[in-house]
Amino acid sequence: LVQTDDYKPRPFVLRMSLVGDCPRLIASKAAYGTVQEGPFSFDAKQIHRMERGKWCHSMWQSLLKDVYGDDFCCIEEELRLTLPCGYEMVGHNDGYFASVNAIYELKTVADHTFDLVTNQDGPLPQHYEQAMFYAGVKGAGNILIHYYNTASGDSRFFLIPMNRDVFDTL
């Protein structure tokens, strides 16, 4: 098991990326006060997968910036929302396409998830909710969810209009 600074237990922060997760699990994490409960460590395979995801995000963000220039902006923009209960949620969108007023959300996935979203011709509910939340906080009119299969290099894109009713129920 590996215990580097990036993968050590850390204090719980109510993050927008948790939107779509089980509410009881989120409440449990918040009550315990840490993202990882107990003496949990990541193994080398898990760290490799997460580091590959970080690299893929950087690669796609750089490519999109090179191709679209100033139209692709707000990379890793910090979004904040104070909830009525007083908690503050923080998140970082993967980018924003100004010309279509769309939050860009990249998901690096394996074959199984890629096949699932391809066969259902749409994003996973938790990814949809996360991107919709980012769009609601930013005031974007659309979301663009990009699934990138790390095994094959294939991509699927879903451009979906912002749904204020969905955002208001999250």
DRENPA-3360 file (N, C-alpha, C; in nm, 2 decimals, always signed):
BEGIN
1 = LVQTDDYK = +0.08/-0.12/+0.00/+0.00/+0.00/+0.00/+0.09/+0.12/+0.00 ~ +0.04/+0.23/-0.07/+0.12/+0.35/-0.09/+0.05/+0.46/-0.01 ~ +0.13/+0.54/+0.06/+0.08/+0.65/+0.14/+0.16/+0.78/+0.11 ~ +0.13/+0.84/-0.01/+0.19/+0.96/-0.05/+0.10/+1.08/-0.01 ~ +0.15/+1.20/-0.01/+0.07/+1.31/+0.04/-0.06/+1.33/-0.04 ~ -0.06/+1.31/-0.17/-0.18/+1.32/-0.25/-0.28/+1.22/-0.21 ~ -0.25/+1.11/-0.16/-0.34/+1.00/-0.13/-0.36/+0.96/+0.01 ~ -0.32/+1.05/+0.10/-0.34/+1.03/+0.24/-0.48/+1.08/+0.28;
9 = PRPFVLRM = -0.54/+1.03/+0.39/-0.67/+1.08/+0.43/-0.66/+1.23/+0.45 ~ -0.77/+1.31/+0.42/-0.77/+1.45/+0.43/-0.90/+1.49/+0.48 ~ -0.91/+1.62/+0.54/-1.04/+1.66/+0.59/-1.15/+1.66/+0.48 ~ -1.27/+1.64/+0.52/-1.38/+1.63/+0.43/-1.42/+1.78/+0.39 ~ -1.44/+1.79/+0.26/-1.49/+1.91/+0.20/-1.61/+1.88/+0.11 ~ -1.72/+1.95/+0.13/-1.84/+1.92/+0.05/-1.81/+1.97/-0.09 ~ -1.78/+1.88/-0.18/-1.74/+1.91/-0.32/-1.86/+1.88/-0.41 ~ -1.86/+1.96/-0.52/-1.97/+1.95/-0.62/-1.95/+1.82/-0.69;
17 = SLVGDCPR = -1.84/+1.76/-0.70/-1.82/+1.63/-0.76/-1.89/+1.52/-0.69 ~ -1.94/+1.54/-0.57/-2.02/+1.44/-0.49/-2.16/+1.44/-0.53 ~ -2.20/+1.55/-0.61/-2.34/+1.55/-0.65/-2.37/+1.42/-0.73 ~ -2.48/+1.36/-0.70/-2.52/+1.23/-0.77/-2.48/+1.11/-0.68 ~ -2.39/+1.13/-0.58/-2.35/+1.02/-0.49/-2.47/+1.00/-0.39 ~ -2.46/+0.89/-0.32/-2.55/+0.85/-0.22/-2.55/+0.96/-0.11 ~ -2.67/+1.02/-0.08/-2.67/+1.13/+0.03/-2.63/+1.07/+0.16 ~ -2.66/+0.95/+0.20/-2.62/+0.89/+0.33/-2.47/+0.88/+0.33;
25 = LIASKAAY = -2.41/+0.84/+0.22/-2.26/+0.82/+0.22/-2.20/+0.96/+0.24 ~ -2.25/+1.06/+0.17/-2.19/+1.19/+0.19/-2.21/+1.24/+0.33 ~ -2.32/+1.22/+0.39/-2.34/+1.26/+0.53/-2.25/+1.19/+0.62 ~ -2.23/+1.06/+0.60/-2.14/+0.98/+0.68/-1.99/+1.03/+0.67 ~ -1.95/+1.06/+0.55/-1.82/+1.12/+0.53/-1.80/+1.25/+0.60 ~ -1.91/+1.34/+0.59/-1.91/+1.47/+0.65/-1.90/+1.45/+0.81 ~ -1.98/+1.36/+0.86/-1.98/+1.34/+1.00/-1.85/+1.28/+1.06 ~ -1.79/+1.19/+0.98/-1.66/+1.14/+1.02/-1.55/+1.24/+1.00;
33 = GTVQEGPF = -1.57/+1.34/+0.91/-1.47/+1.45/+0.90/-1.35/+1.42/+0.80 ~ -1.36/+1.31/+0.73/-1.25/+1.28/+0.64/-1.30/+1.21/+0.51 ~ -1.23/+1.23/+0.40/-1.27/+1.17/+0.28/-1.26/+1.02/+0.28 ~ -1.15/+0.98/+0.35/-1.13/+0.83/+0.36/-1.14/+0.79/+0.50 ~ -1.23/+0.70/+0.53/-1.25/+0.66/+0.67/-1.15/+0.55/+0.71 ~ -1.09/+0.57/+0.83/-1.01/+0.47/+0.89/-0.87/+0.46/+0.82 ~ -0.80/+0.35/+0.85/-0.66/+0.33/+0.80/-0.66/+0.28/+0.65 ~ -0.72/+0.36/+0.56/-0.72/+0.32/+0.42/-0.61/+0.38/+0.35;
41 = SFDAKQIH = -0.55/+0.30/+0.26/-0.44/+0.34/+0.17/-0.47/+0.30/+0.03 ~ -0.42/+0.37/-0.06/-0.44/+0.34/-0.20/-0.32/+0.24/-0.24 ~ -0.35/+0.14/-0.32/-0.24/+0.06/-0.37/-0.19/+0.12/-0.50 ~ -0.08/+0.07/-0.55/-0.01/+0.13/-0.67/-0.10/+0.13/-0.79 ~ -0.19/+0.03/-0.81/-0.28/+0.02/-0.92/-0.38/+0.13/-0.92 ~ -0.44/+0.16/-0.80/-0.53/+0.27/-0.78/-0.47/+0.40/-0.81 ~ -0.35/+0.42/-0.76/-0.28/+0.55/-0.78/-0.25/+0.56/-0.93 ~ -0.21/+0.46/-1.00/-0.18/+0.46/-1.14/-0.30/+0.51/-1.22;
49 = RMERGKWC = -0.42/+0.45/-1.18/-0.54/+0.48/-1.25/-0.58/+0.63/-1.23 ~ -0.56/+0.68/-1.11/-0.59/+0.82/-1.08/-0.49/+0.91/-1.14 ~ -0.37/+0.88/-1.14/-0.27/+0.96/-1.21/-0.29/+0.97/-1.36 ~ -0.33/+0.85/-1.42/-0.36/+0.85/-1.56/-0.48/+0.94/-1.59 ~ -0.57/+0.94/-1.50/-0.69/+1.03/-1.52/-0.65/+1.18/-1.52 ~ -0.56/+1.21/-1.42/-0.51/+1.35/-1.42/-0.44/+1.39/-1.55 ~ -0.35/+1.30/-1.60/-0.28/+1.32/-1.72/-0.37/+1.34/-1.84 ~ -0.47/+1.25/-1.85/-0.57/+1.26/-1.96/-0.65/+1.39/-1.95;
57 = HSMWQSLL = -0.68/+1.44/-1.83/-0.75/+1.57/-1.82/-0.66/+1.68/-1.87 ~ -0.53/+1.68/-1.83/-0.44/+1.78/-1.88/-0.42/+1.77/-2.03 ~ -0.41/+1.65/-2.08/-0.39/+1.63/-2.23/-0.51/+1.69/-2.30 ~ -0.63/+1.65/-2.26/-0.75/+1.70/-2.34/-0.77/+1.85/-2.32 ~ -0.75/+1.90/-2.20/-0.76/+2.05/-2.18/-0.66/+2.13/-2.27 ~ -0.54/+2.08/-2.28/-0.44/+2.14/-2.36/-0.47/+2.13/-2.51 ~ -0.52/+2.01/-2.55/-0.56/+2.00/-2.69/-0.68/+2.09/-2.73 ~ -0.78/+2.09/-2.64/-0.89/+2.18/-2.67/-0.86/+2.32/-2.67;
65 = KDVYGDDF = -0.77/+2.36/-2.58/-0.72/+2.50/-2.58/-0.65/+2.53/-2.71 ~ -0.56/+2.44/-2.76/-0.49/+2.46/-2.88/-0.58/+2.47/-3.00 ~ -0.68/+2.39/-3.01/-0.77/+2.39/-3.12/-0.87/+2.50/-3.12 ~ -0.93/+2.53/-3.00/-1.04/+2.63/-3.00/-1.00/+2.76/-2.94 ~ -0.87/+2.78/-2.90/-0.83/+2.90/-2.85/-0.91/+2.96/-2.73 ~ -0.94/+3.09/-2.74/-1.01/+3.15/-2.63/-1.15/+3.10/-2.62 ~ -1.21/+3.03/-2.72/-1.34/+2.98/-2.70/-1.35/+2.87/-2.59 ~ -1.24/+2.80/-2.57/-1.23/+2.70/-2.46/-1.15/+2.77/-2.35;
73 = CCIEEELR = -1.22/+2.79/-2.24/-1.16/+2.87/-2.13/-1.21/+2.82/-2.00 ~ -1.17/+2.89/-1.89/-1.22/+2.86/-1.76/-1.18/+2.72/-1.71 ~ -1.06/+2.68/-1.75/-1.01/+2.54/-1.72/-0.98/+2.54/-1.57 ~ -1.04/+2.44/-1.50/-1.03/+2.42/-1.36/-1.07/+2.54/-1.28 ~ -1.17/+2.61/-1.33/-1.23/+2.73/-1.27/-1.29/+2.69/-1.13 ~ -1.26/+2.76/-1.03/-1.32/+2.73/-0.90/-1.46/+2.78/-0.89 ~ -1.56/+2.70/-0.87/-1.70/+2.73/-0.85/-1.74/+2.71/-0.70 ~ -1.81/+2.81/-0.65/-1.85/+2.80/-0.51/-2.00/+2.83/-0.49;
81 = LTLPCGYE = -2.06/+2.76/-0.40/-2.20/+2.78/-0.38/-2.23/+2.76/-0.23 ~ -2.29/+2.86/-0.16/-2.33/+2.85/-0.02/-2.47/+2.80/-0.02 ~ -2.49/+2.68/+0.05/-2.62/+2.62/+0.06/-2.70/+2.69/+0.17 ~ -2.83/+2.68/+0.16/-2.92/+2.74/+0.26/-2.88/+2.70/+0.41 ~ -2.83/+2.58/+0.42/-2.79/+2.53/+0.56/-2.66/+2.59/+0.60 ~ -2.59/+2.67/+0.52/-2.46/+2.73/+0.56/-2.34/+2.66/+0.50 ~ -2.35/+2.53/+0.46/-2.24/+2.47/+0.40/-2.20/+2.53/+0.27 ~ -2.07/+2.53/+0.25/-2.02/+2.58/+0.12/-1.97/+2.47/+0.04;
89 = MVGHNDGY = -2.02/+2.46/-0.09/-1.97/+2.36/-0.18/-1.87/+2.42/-0.28 ~ -1.77/+2.35/-0.31/-1.67/+2.39/-0.40/-1.65/+2.29/-0.51 ~ -1.62/+2.34/-0.62/-1.59/+2.25/-0.74/-1.51/+2.31/-0.84 ~ -1.46/+2.23/-0.93/-1.38/+2.28/-1.04/-1.42/+2.22/-1.17 ~ -1.48/+2.30/-1.26/-1.52/+2.24/-1.39/-1.39/+2.22/-1.48 ~ -1.40/+2.12/-1.57/-1.29/+2.09/-1.66/-1.27/+2.19/-1.77 ~ -1.36/+2.27/-1.79/-1.35/+2.38/-1.89/-1.49/+2.43/-1.93 ~ -1.48/+2.52/-2.03/-1.61/+2.59/-2.07/-1.59/+2.63/-2.21;
97 = FASVNAIY = -1.69/+2.60/-2.29/-1.70/+2.65/-2.43/-1.79/+2.77/-2.44 ~ -1.73/+2.89/-2.46/-1.80/+3.01/-2.46/-1.90/+3.02/-2.58 ~ -1.86/+2.97/-2.70/-1.95/+2.98/-2.82/-2.08/+2.91/-2.80 ~ -2.08/+2.80/-2.72/-2.21/+2.73/-2.70/-2.26/+2.73/-2.56 ~ -2.19/+2.82/-2.48/-2.23/+2.84/-2.34/-2.24/+2.71/-2.26 ~ -2.13/+2.63/-2.28/-2.14/+2.49/-2.22/-2.02/+2.46/-2.12 ~ -2.06/+2.41/-2.01/-1.96/+2.35/-1.92/-1.91/+2.22/-1.99 ~ -1.78/+2.20/-1.98/-1.71/+2.08/-2.03/-1.67/+1.99/-1.92;
105 = ELKTVADH = -1.72/+1.87/-1.92/-1.69/+1.77/-1.81/-1.63/+1.65/-1.88 ~ -1.51/+1.62/-1.84/-1.44/+1.50/-1.90/-1.44/+1.39/-1.80 ~ -1.47/+1.27/-1.85/-1.47/+1.15/-1.77/-1.38/+1.05/-1.84 ~ -1.27/+1.01/-1.78/-1.18/+0.91/-1.83/-1.23/+0.78/-1.77 ~ -1.26/+0.69/-1.87/-1.33/+0.56/-1.82/-1.26/+0.44/-1.89 ~ -1.29/+0.32/-1.84/-1.25/+0.20/-1.90/-1.36/+0.15/-1.99 ~ -1.33/+0.03/-2.06/-1.42/-0.02/-2.16/-1.56/-0.04/-2.11 ~ -1.58/-0.09/-1.98/-1.71/-0.12/-1.93/-1.80/+0.00/-1.93;
113 = TFDLVTNQ = -1.75/+0.11/-1.87/-1.83/+0.23/-1.86/-1.85/+0.30/-2.00 ~ -1.75/+0.29/-2.08/-1.76/+0.35/-2.22/-1.87/+0.27/-2.29 ~ -1.87/+0.14/-2.29/-1.98/+0.06/-2.35/-2.11/+0.09/-2.30 ~ -2.12/+0.11/-2.17/-2.25/+0.14/-2.10/-2.31/+0.27/-2.15 ~ -2.23/+0.38/-2.16/-2.28/+0.51/-2.20/-2.31/+0.51/-2.35 ~ -2.23/+0.43/-2.43/-2.25/+0.41/-2.57/-2.39/+0.34/-2.59 ~ -2.41/+0.23/-2.52/-2.53/+0.15/-2.54/-2.66/+0.23/-2.50 ~ -2.64/+0.31/-2.39/-2.76/+0.38/-2.34/-2.77/+0.52/-2.41;
121 = DGPLPQHY = -2.67/+0.55/-2.49/-2.67/+0.68/-2.57/-2.69/+0.80/-2.48 ~ -2.62/+0.80/-2.36/-2.63/+0.91/-2.27/-2.54/+0.89/-2.15 ~ -2.51/+1.00/-2.08/-2.42/+0.99/-1.97/-2.48/+0.91/-1.85 ~ -2.39/+0.87/-1.76/-2.44/+0.81/-1.63/-2.51/+0.92/-1.55 ~ -2.61/+0.88/-1.48/-2.69/+0.98/-1.40/-2.60/+1.07/-1.31 ~ -2.50/+1.01/-1.24/-2.42/+1.09/-1.15/-2.33/+1.19/-1.22 ~ -2.29/+1.15/-1.34/-2.21/+1.24/-1.42/-2.30/+1.36/-1.48 ~ -2.42/+1.32/-1.52/-2.51/+1.42/-1.57/-2.54/+1.52/-1.45;
129 = EQAMFYAG = -2.57/+1.47/-1.34/-2.60/+1.56/-1.22/-2.49/+1.65/-1.18 ~ -2.36/+1.59/-1.18/-2.25/+1.67/-1.15/-2.23/+1.78/-1.25 ~ -2.23/+1.75/-1.38/-2.22/+1.86/-1.48/-2.33/+1.96/-1.48 ~ -2.45/+1.91/-1.45/-2.57/+2.00/-1.44/-2.55/+2.10/-1.32 ~ -2.49/+2.05/-1.22/-2.47/+2.13/-1.10/-2.37/+2.24/-1.13 ~ -2.26/+2.20/-1.20/-2.16/+2.30/-1.24/-2.22/+2.41/-1.33 ~ -2.30/+2.36/-1.43/-2.37/+2.46/-1.52/-2.46/+2.55/-1.44 ~ -2.53/+2.50/-1.35/-2.62/+2.58/-1.27/-2.55/+2.69/-1.19;
137 = VKGAGNIL = -2.44/+2.65/-1.13/-2.36/+2.74/-1.05/-2.30/+2.85/-1.14 ~ -2.25/+2.81/-1.25/-2.18/+2.90/-1.34/-2.28/+2.98/-1.43 ~ -2.40/+2.93/-1.44/-2.50/+3.00/-1.52/-2.49/+2.97/-1.67 ~ -2.43/+2.85/-1.70/-2.41/+2.80/-1.84/-2.55/+2.74/-1.89 ~ -2.57/+2.76/-2.02/-2.69/+2.71/-2.08/-2.69/+2.56/-2.12 ~ -2.57/+2.51/-2.12/-2.55/+2.37/-2.17/-2.44/+2.30/-2.10 ~ -2.44/+2.17/-2.11/-2.33/+2.09/-2.06/-2.28/+2.00/-2.17 ~ -2.15/+1.98/-2.18/-2.08/+1.89/-2.27/-2.01/+1.79/-2.19;
145 = IHYYNTAS = -2.06/+1.66/-2.19/-1.99/+1.56/-2.12/-1.91/+1.47/-2.22 ~ -1.78/+1.46/-2.19/-1.69/+1.39/-2.28/-1.64/+1.26/-2.21 ~ -1.68/+1.14/-2.27/-1.62/+1.02/-2.21/-1.51/+0.98/-2.30 ~ -1.39/+0.96/-2.24/-1.27/+0.92/-2.30/-1.23/+0.78/-2.25 ~ -1.23/+0.68/-2.35/-1.19/+0.54/-2.31/-1.04/+0.53/-2.31 ~ -0.98/+0.52/-2.19/-0.84/+0.51/-2.18/-0.78/+0.39/-2.24 ~ -0.85/+0.28/-2.26/-0.80/+0.16/-2.32/-0.79/+0.18/-2.48 ~ -0.90/+0.23/-2.54/-0.90/+0.23/-2.68/-0.87/+0.37/-2.74;
153 = GDSRFFLI = -0.88/+0.48/-2.66/-0.87/+0.61/-2.72/-0.99/+0.67/-2.78 ~ -1.10/+0.60/-2.77/-1.23/+0.64/-2.83/-1.29/+0.75/-2.74 ~ -1.37/+0.83/-2.80/-1.45/+0.93/-2.73/-1.59/+0.93/-2.76 ~ -1.68/+0.97/-2.67/-1.82/+0.99/-2.69/-1.85/+1.13/-2.62 ~ -1.93/+1.21/-2.69/-1.97/+1.34/-2.64/-2.12/+1.35/-2.63 ~ -2.17/+1.41/-2.53/-2.31/+1.44/-2.51/-2.33/+1.58/-2.48 ~ -2.39/+1.66/-2.57/-2.42/+1.80/-2.55/-2.57/+1.80/-2.50 ~ -2.59/+1.86/-2.38/-2.72/+1.85/-2.32/-2.76/+1.99/-2.27;
161 = PMNRDVFD = -2.88/+2.04/-2.30/-2.92/+2.17/-2.25/-2.93/+2.17/-2.10 ~ -2.89/+2.28/-2.04/-2.91/+2.30/-1.89/-3.06/+2.29/-1.86 ~ -3.08/+2.21/-1.75/-3.22/+2.19/-1.70/-3.23/+2.25/-1.56 ~ -3.29/+2.37/-1.55/-3.30/+2.44/-1.42/-3.37/+2.36/-1.32 ~ -3.47/+2.28/-1.36/-3.55/+2.20/-1.27/-3.46/+2.09/-1.21 ~ -3.37/+2.03/-1.28/-3.28/+1.93/-1.23/-3.19/+2.00/-1.13 ~ -3.13/+2.11/-1.17/-3.04/+2.18/-1.08/-3.11/+2.22/-0.95 ~ -3.23/+2.27/-0.96/-3.30/+2.31/-0.83/-3.33/+2.19/-0.74;
169 = TL = -3.33/+2.07/-0.79/-3.36/+1.95/-0.71/-3.24/+1.89/-0.65 ~ -3.12/+1.93/-0.70/-2.99/+1.87/-0.66/-2.95/+1.92/-0.52;
% end
